[in-house]
Amino acid sequence: MQLTPRQHTVLTTIVEAYIGTARPVGSRAVSEASGLSLSSASMRTTMAELAEAGYLEQPHTSAGRVPTPKAFAHCFTCAPAPRVLPDNEQRDIRDGLGSAGAELTAVLRHCSRLLSAHARQMGMVLAPGGNDVRWKSIDFVLVRQRTAMAVLVLEGGVVQNRLVEVDEAITRDDLTAYGNYLNHHYAGQTLSQARARILAELGGARRRLRSYTRALTLARDAFAAEGERDLFCDGALHLLGQPEFSDVQAMRELLRMLDDKKRLLELLERTMEAAGPRIGFTAAEPGTGDYGLVCAPYGGSGAARGVIGVIGPMRMDYAKVVPVVDFTARMLTELLETRY
């Protein structure tokens, strides 16, 4: 449905009022705030049209109207150019990421705190997948006669440990030689690149040097398939302080959702291929309201490596939150490209 100028003005007025109060908006309040010279009957008719088109809903018979996710999406799409983040907030985010430490996990964890602090909602950061992270070095530690611990150091100080079994006795000197060989030939590649090369070369190696085969086999077993990505969250208290969650049932549903890591991962992973920030909505249990989500991918060299996002009540101030998410994603991308 293409909204008329009058319908657009009424809808925008209701959305702005609802963001500020979290209460249903009545026709009288819309008339006073919209600047439209409409009779009460005309205003009610316009609001009824918007409700019929799915932009508004009425929680109670005697109450005013509440905007739906469709209304927020419309207002976001039709809004003028996004608000520019103030210089002091840009400086705080840039300096905060830069001083978070050398380890990638520390940077991502602090990034979620910065998102939460500036958006006043819950900040989330989905870490890069293991396959996309570059291999810095690998070492093997003899645990017992036919078992070694592979210690894989990735960019950003991320360390992965994995036990690998061998089919015959192996010495510490053997393991040192294998680690040196693998680091010489494969360091600097992403894990997916290294794994593909190792698997391709194993067949030829079996027909040549036995120690070469054993080194590749150990590396293949150490590079198991990628597991679940790390997810860093901060700021749940910002959500619990919102009036939408003063109801016990709504608070219970919120806590259940925040505890469901799989659900949060799915929400963020949907935006991996998006260009720039985008907003979305996720339904809660009936009667507890919906949540708004603003996400943006981050990464380097034209490929997304992870996602950052802010989740909050559906009525959160997207004009404020979108610039926070957009700027933080760009600063995190810049940091990854220069440091890692």
PyMOL commands that set and color helices and strands:
alter all, ss='L'
color gray80, all
select helices_A, chain A and resi 5-21+27-34+40-52+69-78+87-98+104-119+130-132+155-157+172-186+191-206+210-222+236-240+243-245+248-259+261-269+318-339
alter helices_A, ss='H'
color red, helices_A
select strands_A, chain A and resi 56-57+66-67+122-126+135-144+147-154+159-165+231-234+278-283+290-300+303-313
alter strands_A, ss='S'
color yellow, strands_A
deselect
rebuild
show_as cartoon
